[in-house]
Amino acid sequence: MRLMNTVWSQRGVLRDDLATPQEALTWLRVNGLPTASVNSAERGAVVELRTALRTAAAHLAGETRVSGLEADPTVIATGDVEAALTVINECSPAAPAGHLALVDGQVQWRNAAPGSTVEDAMAAIATAATAVLLGPDAARLRACHGPRCVLYFTQDHPRRQWCSSACGNRARAARHYRRHQGSAS
């Protein structure tokens, strides 16, 4: 979910947390995948995996929203879910087993060894994504219906429609504005 949501909308402009190799490296490290380095081609591969995951999520969530953005390059062409699944499957088999590590005085499980490759990180992400796409949470995967939002979330309450309370507030404010604009004219 975190990789899928590295692309987001801010005031109608699509933002990308993986825009450069350095940003991709930082994101991987912050998310427990201590990769040694990321070059442009590897960054492109991570973005391709993200696009595939977003396409699979859009299919599972029954994506009907219009993102409100002029072009949303974060989803593979509608109906090309098979191509997205191929990308995910190509990454999954190489998942590293992981290891125990001492972090801030506590023993924790780490998915990848320090200095591992981008392929190891992508394999760990693809394996985790496979568990989400096939597990009990797959039926609760939703696309946020907030104005111009392009994020996905796991619905933890039957009435939840938004990825965050901020998106919910924007949706309610927009609905209120539309109602009152109609009555004013």
C-alpha positions as CSV (number, residue, x, y, z in Angstrom):
1,M,0.0,0.0,0.0
2,R,2.8,2.4,0.9
3,L,4.5,1.9,-2.5
4,M,1.2,2.5,-4.4
5,N,0.6,5.7,-2.5
6,T,4.0,7.2,-3.3
7,V,2.1,9.1,-6.0
8,W,-0.4,11.5,-4.7
9,S,-2.3,14.7,-5.6
10,Q,-1.6,18.1,-4.1
11,R,-4.1,20.7,-5.2
12,G,-4.8,18.9,-8.5
13,V,-1.1,18.3,-9.3
14,L,0.3,14.8,-9.4
15,R,3.3,14.4,-7.0
16,D,5.7,11.6,-7.0
17,D,7.8,10.5,-4.0
18,L,10.0,8.5,-6.3
19,A,10.8,11.2,-8.8
20,T,14.6,10.7,-8.6
21,P,16.9,7.8,-7.9
22,Q,17.9,9.5,-4.6
23,E,14.2,9.8,-3.6
24,A,13.6,6.2,-4.5
25,L,16.7,5.1,-2.4
26,T,15.4,7.2,0.6
27,W,11.9,5.7,0.3
28,L,13.3,2.1,0.2
29,R,15.5,2.7,3.2
30,V,12.7,4.5,5.3
31,N,10.4,1.5,4.6
32,G,12.8,-1.1,5.9
33,L,14.5,-2.1,2.7
34,P,18.1,-0.9,3.2
35,T,19.3,-0.8,-0.4
36,A,22.9,0.1,-1.2
37,S,22.1,2.4,-4.1
38,V,19.5,3.2,-6.8
39,N,20.4,4.2,-10.4
40,S,17.9,5.6,-13.0
41,A,17.1,2.2,-14.5
42,E,16.4,0.7,-11.0
43,R,14.2,3.7,-10.1
44,G,12.3,3.0,-13.4
45,A,11.8,-0.6,-12.3
46,V,10.5,0.4,-8.9
47,V,8.1,2.9,-10.6
48,E,7.0,0.1,-13.0
49,L,6.2,-2.1,-10.0
50,R,4.3,0.7,-8.4
51,T,2.3,1.2,-11.6
52,A,1.5,-2.5,-11.8
53,L,0.4,-2.6,-8.1
54,R,-1.9,0.5,-8.7
55,T,-3.4,-1.2,-11.8
56,A,-4.1,-4.4,-9.8
57,A,-5.6,-2.4,-7.0
58,A,-7.7,-0.4,-9.4
59,H,-9.1,-3.6,-10.8
60,L,-9.8,-5.1,-7.3
61,A,-11.3,-1.9,-6.0
62,G,-13.6,-1.7,-9.0
63,E,-12.1,1.7,-9.8
64,T,-14.8,4.1,-11.0
65,R,-13.4,7.4,-9.9
66,V,-12.1,10.1,-12.2
67,S,-8.9,11.4,-10.7
68,G,-9.5,15.0,-11.8
69,L,-6.0,15.1,-13.1
70,E,-5.3,15.7,-16.8
71,A,-3.2,12.6,-17.2
72,D,-2.7,9.9,-14.6
73,P,0.3,7.8,-15.7
74,T,0.1,5.8,-12.5
75,V,-2.3,3.2,-13.9
76,I,-1.6,0.9,-16.8
77,A,-4.2,1.1,-19.5
78,T,-7.6,-0.1,-18.3
79,G,-8.1,-3.7,-18.9
80,D,-4.4,-4.5,-18.9
81,V,-4.5,-6.1,-15.5
82,E,-2.7,-9.2,-16.9
83,A,0.3,-7.1,-17.9
84,A,0.3,-5.6,-14.4
85,L,0.2,-9.1,-12.8
86,T,3.1,-10.2,-15.0
87,V,5.2,-7.4,-13.6
88,I,4.3,-8.3,-10.0
89,N,5.0,-12.0,-10.7
90,E,8.4,-11.3,-12.2
91,C,9.5,-9.5,-9.1
92,S,8.0,-12.0,-6.5
93,P,10.1,-15.2,-6.8
94,A,13.4,-13.5,-5.9
95,A,12.2,-12.4,-2.4
96,P,15.0,-12.6,0.1
97,A,14.2,-14.5,3.3
98,G,15.0,-11.6,5.6
99,H,17.0,-11.6,8.8
100,L,17.0,-10.5,12.4
101,A,18.5,-7.2,13.3
102,L,19.1,-5.1,16.4
103,V,17.4,-1.7,15.9
104,D,17.4,0.8,18.7
105,G,18.1,-1.9,21.2
106,Q,15.3,-4.2,20.1
107,V,15.5,-7.3,18.0
108,Q,13.4,-6.9,14.8
109,W,12.8,-8.8,11.6
110,R,14.1,-7.1,8.5
111,N,13.0,-8.0,5.0
112,A,16.3,-7.3,3.3
113,A,19.9,-7.4,4.4
114,P,21.8,-4.1,4.6
115,G,23.4,-3.3,1.2
116,S,21.0,-5.5,-0.7
117,T,20.0,-4.7,-4.3
118,V,16.9,-2.9,-5.6
119,E,15.8,-6.2,-7.0
120,D,15.7,-7.7,-3.5
121,A,13.6,-4.7,-2.3
122,M,11.2,-5.1,-5.2
123,A,10.9,-8.8,-4.6
124,A,10.0,-8.1,-0.9
125,I,7.4,-5.5,-2.0
126,A,5.9,-7.8,-4.7
127,T,5.7,-10.7,-2.2
128,A,3.9,-8.5,0.4
129,A,1.6,-7.1,-2.3
130,T,0.7,-10.6,-3.4
131,A,-0.3,-11.4,0.2
132,V,-2.5,-8.2,0.2
133,L,-4.0,-8.9,-3.3
134,L,-4.9,-12.5,-2.5
135,G,-5.5,-12.2,1.3
136,P,-8.6,-11.2,3.3
137,D,-7.8,-7.5,2.9
138,A,-8.2,-7.7,-0.9
139,A,-12.0,-7.4,-0.5
140,R,-11.5,-4.3,1.6
141,L,-9.2,-2.5,-0.8
142,R,-10.7,0.8,-1.9
143,A,-9.9,3.8,-4.0
144,C,-10.3,7.1,-2.2
145,H,-13.2,9.2,-3.4
146,G,-11.9,12.5,-2.1
147,P,-11.7,15.3,-4.7
148,R,-8.6,14.8,-6.9
149,C,-7.2,12.0,-4.7
150,V,-5.4,9.1,-6.3
151,L,-4.6,7.1,-3.2
152,Y,-5.7,3.6,-2.1
153,F,-6.6,2.3,1.4
154,T,-7.9,-0.7,3.2
155,Q,-11.4,-0.1,4.4
156,D,-11.5,-0.7,8.2
157,H,-15.1,0.6,8.7
158,P,-18.1,-0.1,6.4
159,R,-18.8,3.6,5.9
160,R,-15.3,4.7,5.3
161,Q,-14.9,6.2,1.8
162,W,-11.6,8.2,2.1
163,C,-8.0,7.5,2.6
164,S,-7.8,10.1,5.4
165,S,-9.9,12.5,7.4
166,A,-8.5,15.4,5.3
167,C,-9.9,13.8,2.1
168,G,-13.3,13.3,3.9
169,N,-13.3,16.9,5.0
170,R,-12.6,18.1,1.4
171,A,-15.3,15.9,0.0
172,R,-17.9,17.2,2.6
173,A,-16.8,20.8,2.0
174,A,-17.2,20.4,-1.8
175,R,-20.6,18.8,-1.4
176,H,-21.7,21.6,1.0
177,Y,-20.4,24.2,-1.5
178,R,-22.2,22.6,-4.4
179,R,-25.5,22.5,-2.4
180,H,-25.3,26.1,-1.4
181,Q,-24.1,27.4,-4.8
182,G,-27.2,25.7,-6.4
183,S,-29.6,27.4,-3.9
184,A,-27.9,30.8,-4.3
185,S,-28.6,31.0,-8.0
